[in-house]
Amino acid sequence: RKEVEQDPGPFNVPEGATVAFNCTYSNSASQSFFWYRQDCRKEPKLLMSVYSSGNEDGRFTAQLNRASQYISLLIRDSKLSDSATYLCVVKNLSESASKIIFGSGTRLSIRP
Amino acid sequence: EPEVTQTPSHQVTQMGQEVILRCVPISNHLYFYWYRQILGQKVEFLVSFYNNEISEKSEIFDDQFSVERPDGSNFTLKIRSTKLEDSAMYFCASSDRRGALGELFFGEGSRLTVL
């Protein structure tokens, strides 16, 4: 099983729609979780951290389900500018250092 | 806003040549990383660096790779003898004292093309 697994998509939704995608992780000892956004041929940029209690930032809501080992990202009222690849990122604490693992990403395309 | 800067933005090299990719992390950050992304594929961890030494490396980071922080501001990745499969975007990242939280700040990347 992959350490971090995402549906590659693409998710193609109309502007204004609500879209959600999940990410599963295999290591139950994983401690920190994030969603990054990556535009085509650009660097990944932190979108939001994912807290145990769930958290919201404007139109974006992130949730963590430790029992089932997945995190989710919900985007409400989607905008054309939300079109990007969304990377699930999981941090495992090894003996020597933190290892941060990226999922393969979910491609989202918002159409007018 | 402070940012991670990388040079060059694009380098084309012949197979077997040595390449050095440079990064200037955010100044008060303590943890430094190199990642690579082959076109169309996922972002892959190469190496992490803390307190002037490698703290972790992946199986990709074999003997042809090395990292250095020569002067307290630059963080370099050297590839000794490039192979075709080294062609990728190489991202430098840094994180601060709260690096344990794992929030990474990425540079814009250096695209390496090996011919």
Interface residues (C-beta under 8 A of the other chain):
Chain A: S32 F34 Q38 R41 K42 E43 P44 K45 L46 S49 L87 V89 K91 L93 S94 S96 A97 S98 K99 I100 I101 F102 G103 S104 G105
Chain B: Y31 Y33 Y35 Q41 K42 V43 E44 F45 S48 Y50 S55 E56 M89 F91 G99 A100 L101 G102 E103 L104 F105 F106 G107 E108 G109
